[in-house]
Amino acid sequence: MKAISKILLAAACLAAQTQVHAAWPDKPIKLVVPYSAGGAADALARAVATELGLRLKQQVIIDNKPGAGGTIGAQSVATAPADGYTFLYDATSFAVNPSLYPKLPFNYGKDFVPVSMVARIPTLLVVPASSPFKTVADLVEYAKKNPAKLSYASAGNGGAAHLSGELFKQGYKISLVHIPYRGGAPALTDVAGGQVDMMFSAVTASGPMVKAGRLRVLATAFDKRLGSMPTVPTVAEAGLKGFSAYEWNAIFAPAGTPADVVKRMDAEMRDVLASPAMRERFATLGALPAAGGAKELGDFVSAESAKWATVIKTAQIKVD
């Protein structure tokens, strides 16, 4: 009798749990963005939140928690209840931070589950419009003949621009001087002014300065040519096979979030990203919708984490 009672109790609990999940969501959902309001990730997250909210028939609230390279916001989600009402909208740093911050009080690999890819943001290799370098080959040839004479700018140590520069430097086996700034805007301004020789910058930031004639694009660090710049080669096409260093955005949930909730979010996000209106909105922000659900995102993050861990270890990068 006791065994039968336990079975009936377990069945009742499972039925109740299924009923609760079937009603999801029955209150607003929080989407934590671990970066400041107004940035590229924030703008994309807000566009996604609006459309996702319409499909889920619940408000999706953006909660900006910037600081420490995105780790403050990530930690808040890692320790949040895994009830399907708190998600993390993160970027490339999700795969980078485990190597930059080895002593974090949470674990990116264990405390989150992947939900959905969201966006890919192409990166450009730019030089001043007045630069003598017209191609990647020109720049690399000079760098090999003149070690440590060329400099590249970034928005700060350990950021996407810094790591892209290191990947380029390691791939070509050349010596470049890293000049970190406190933000991408002043870095690009100094590149345009000729104070720094080059920079890897997301097209969302550098694109307007390219159009204005202040910067020249030598290549895109994306995995294919851009429709808006069909004559600009990729870094891989320019000679560095396999090079890829674009920025990306994705959604994660606290580990333990009900599988049916993750599956529903995955499905809804696929529809959101397939929407013509969303594709148009992404295009205005310089981003491309990224195909891939939970499994694809998990595999992608694993590959990205391994790639950047090698770059960081080789360059002995440390954050301030």
C-alpha positions in Angstrom: 0.0 0.0 0.0 2.8 2.4 0.9 4.4 1.8 -2.5 1.1 2.5 -4.3 0.6 5.7 -2.2 4.1 6.9 -3.2 3.3 6.2 -6.9 0.0 8.1 -6.6 1.7 11.0 -4.8 4.4 11.2 -7.5 1.9 11.1 -10.2 -0.1 13.9 -8.5 3.0 16.0 -8.2 3.9 15.5 -11.8 0.4 16.4 -12.9 0.5 19.6 -10.8 3.9 20.5 -12.1 2.8 20.0 -15.7 -0.3 22.1 -15.1 1.9 24.9 -13.7 4.2 24.8 -16.7 1.3 24.7 -19.2 0.1 28.0 -17.7 3.5 29.6 -18.3 3.9 32.5 -18.5 1.2 33.9 -16.2 3.2 36.9 -15.1 5.9 39.3 -16.6 9.2 37.8 -17.6 12.5 39.5 -16.7 15.3 39.6 -19.4 18.5 40.7 -17.7 21.0 42.6 -19.9 24.4 42.7 -18.2 25.4 45.9 -20.1 24.5 49.5 -20.0 21.3 50.9 -21.6 21.8 52.4 -25.0 24.4 49.9 -26.2 24.1 47.5 -29.1 23.1 44.5 -27.0 20.5 46.6 -25.1 19.0 47.9 -28.3 18.7 44.3 -29.8 17.3 43.0 -26.5 14.6 45.6 -26.4 13.6 44.8 -30.0 13.4 41.1 -29.1 11.5 41.8 -25.8 8.8 43.7 -27.5 8.0 41.0 -30.1 8.5 38.2 -27.7 6.1 39.8 -25.3 3.4 40.0 -28.0 3.8 36.3 -28.7 3.8 35.2 -25.1 1.0 37.6 -24.2 3.1 38.8 -21.2 5.3 41.8 -20.7 9.0 41.0 -21.1 10.9 43.5 -19.0 14.5 44.6 -19.7 16.6 44.8 -16.6 20.0 46.4 -17.2 22.7 45.2 -14.7 26.0 46.4 -16.1 29.4 46.0 -14.5 32.6 43.8 -14.4 32.5 42.8 -18.0 28.9 41.5 -17.8 29.6 39.2 -14.7 27.4 41.2 -12.3 24.2 40.7 -14.4 25.1 37.1 -15.2 25.5 36.3 -11.5 22.1 37.8 -10.7 20.5 35.3 -13.2 22.7 32.4 -12.1 21.4 32.8 -8.6 17.8 33.6 -9.6 14.9 31.1 -9.1 14.9 28.7 -12.1 11.1 29.2 -12.6 11.1 30.4 -16.1 10.6 34.1 -15.3 14.2 35.3 -15.4 16.5 35.0 -18.4 19.9 36.3 -19.4 20.4 38.2 -22.6 24.2 38.0 -23.0 26.8 38.5 -25.7 30.3 37.3 -26.7 31.6 37.8 -23.1 29.5 34.8 -22.0 32.2 32.6 -23.7 35.1 34.8 -22.8 34.5 35.6 -19.1 35.2 32.1 -17.8 38.9 32.6 -18.9 39.1 36.2 -17.9 37.6 35.8 -14.5 38.6 32.3 -13.2 37.5 33.0 -9.6 33.9 34.0 -10.2 31.3 33.0 -7.5 29.3 31.2 -10.2 30.0 29.0 -13.1 29.0 29.9 -16.7 29.1 26.3 -17.8 27.1 24.8 -14.9 24.8 27.6 -13.8 23.1 28.3 -17.1 21.3 26.4 -19.8 21.3 27.6 -23.4 17.9 28.8 -24.8 18.3 30.5 -28.2 20.7 32.2 -30.5 19.6 35.8 -31.2 22.0 37.8 -33.3 25.3 38.0 -35.0 27.0 41.4 -35.3 29.7 41.5 -38.0 33.1 43.1 -37.1 35.2 45.2 -39.4 39.0 45.6 -39.5 39.3 49.4 -40.0 42.2 51.8 -40.5 42.3 55.6 -40.8 41.1 56.9 -44.2 44.6 58.4 -44.6 46.4 55.1 -43.9 48.8 53.8 -46.5 47.4 50.3 -46.1 44.8 49.4 -48.7 44.7 45.7 -48.0 45.3 43.2 -45.2 48.3 42.0 -47.1 49.8 45.5 -47.0 49.3 45.8 -43.3 50.7 42.4 -42.5 53.7 42.8 -44.7 54.6 46.1 -43.0 54.0 44.5 -39.5 56.4 41.6 -40.3 59.1 44.0 -41.4 58.5 46.4 -38.5 57.7 44.5 -35.3 55.7 46.4 -32.7 55.5 49.5 -34.9 51.8 49.2 -35.6 49.1 49.7 -32.9 45.5 48.6 -32.6 42.8 50.1 -30.4 40.1 48.5 -28.3 37.4 49.5 -25.9 39.3 48.0 -23.0 41.3 44.9 -21.9 39.5 41.6 -22.5 36.8 43.1 -24.7 35.8 41.9 -28.2 38.1 44.3 -30.0 41.1 43.4 -27.9 40.6 39.6 -28.4 40.0 40.0 -32.1 43.3 41.9 -32.4 45.1 39.2 -30.5 43.6 36.4 -32.6 44.7 38.3 -35.7 48.2 38.9 -34.3 48.6 35.3 -33.2 47.3 34.0 -36.5 49.7 36.0 -38.6 52.5 35.7 -36.0 53.1 39.5 -36.0 53.8 41.9 -33.2 51.2 44.7 -32.6 50.9 47.1 -29.7 47.5 47.1 -28.0 46.1 50.5 -27.0 43.1 50.1 -24.6 40.5 52.9 -24.2 37.6 53.4 -21.9 35.0 52.7 -24.5 34.7 52.1 -28.2 33.8 55.7 -29.2 37.1 57.3 -28.1 39.0 54.4 -29.6 37.4 54.8 -33.0 37.9 58.6 -32.8 41.6 58.1 -32.4 41.8 55.5 -35.1 40.0 57.9 -37.5 42.4 60.7 -36.4 45.5 58.5 -37.1 46.7 58.3 -33.5 46.2 54.5 -33.7 46.8 52.3 -36.8 43.9 49.9 -36.8 40.9 48.4 -34.9 38.5 45.6 -35.0 35.1 47.2 -34.5 31.5 46.0 -34.8 29.8 47.4 -37.9 27.2 49.0 -35.7 29.9 51.3 -34.3 32.3 51.8 -37.2 29.9 51.6 -40.1 28.8 55.3 -39.8 32.5 56.5 -39.8 33.2 54.3 -42.8 30.3 55.9 -44.7 31.5 59.3 -43.7 34.9 58.6 -45.2 36.8 58.8 -41.9 37.7 55.1 -41.8 38.7 52.6 -44.4 37.7 48.9 -44.2 40.4 46.4 -45.1 38.3 43.3 -44.3 35.4 41.9 -42.3 36.1 39.5 -39.5 32.8 37.8 -40.2 32.5 34.3 -41.7 31.2 35.7 -45.0 31.1 38.9 -47.0 28.5 41.5 -46.0 25.7 42.3 -48.4 26.2 46.0 -47.6 29.9 45.7 -48.5 30.1 43.0 -51.2 33.6 44.0 -52.4 35.2 43.8 -49.0 36.8 40.4 -48.4 36.7 38.5 -45.1 40.0 38.2 -43.1 39.9 34.5 -44.1 39.7 35.4 -47.8 42.5 37.9 -47.3 44.8 35.1 -46.2 44.2 34.0 -42.6 42.2 30.8 -43.0 39.6 30.0 -40.5 39.6 33.5 -38.9 36.3 34.5 -37.4 35.8 37.1 -34.7 32.3 38.6 -34.8 30.1 39.5 -31.9 27.0 37.7 -31.0 24.0 37.8 -28.7 22.0 34.9 -27.1 19.5 34.0 -24.4 20.3 31.8 -21.4 18.3 30.6 -18.4 19.3 29.6 -14.9 20.2 25.9 -14.7 17.2 23.9 -13.6 14.7 25.9 -15.6 11.9 23.5 -16.6 12.7 21.9 -20.0 9.2 22.6 -21.4 9.7 26.3 -20.7 13.1 26.4 -22.4 11.6 24.5 -25.4 8.7 27.0 -25.6 11.1 30.0 -25.4 13.3 28.4 -28.1 10.2 27.9 -30.4 8.9 31.4 -29.8 12.4 32.9 -30.5 12.6 31.1 -33.8 9.3 32.7 -34.8 10.5 36.1 -33.6 13.7 36.0 -35.6 11.9 34.8 -38.7 9.6 37.8 -38.7 10.2 40.2 -41.6 9.7 43.1 -39.2 12.3 41.8 -36.8 14.8 41.2 -39.6 14.3 44.8 -40.8 14.8 46.1 -37.3 18.0 44.1 -36.9 19.3 45.4 -40.2 18.8 49.0 -39.0 20.9 48.0 -35.9 23.7 46.4 -38.1 22.9 42.9 -36.9 21.8 39.6 -38.5 19.3 37.2 -36.9 21.2 34.1 -35.8 19.7 30.7 -36.6 19.9 28.1 -33.8 18.1 27.0 -30.7 19.2 25.5 -27.4 21.4 22.7 -28.8 23.0 24.8 -31.5 23.7 27.5 -28.9 25.3 25.1 -26.5 27.6 23.7 -29.2 28.5 27.2 -30.4 29.3 28.4 -26.9 31.6 25.4 -26.3 33.5 26.1 -29.5 33.8 29.9 -28.7 34.9 29.3 -25.2 37.7 27.0 -26.3 38.8 29.4 -29.0 39.0 32.4 -26.7 40.5 30.5 -23.8 43.5 29.7 -26.1 43.8 33.3 -27.2 43.7 34.6 -23.7 46.2 32.1 -22.3 48.6 32.7 -25.2 48.4 36.5 -24.9 48.4 36.3 -21.0 45.5 38.7 -21.0 44.4 40.0 -17.6 41.5 42.3 -16.8 42.0 45.4 -14.6 
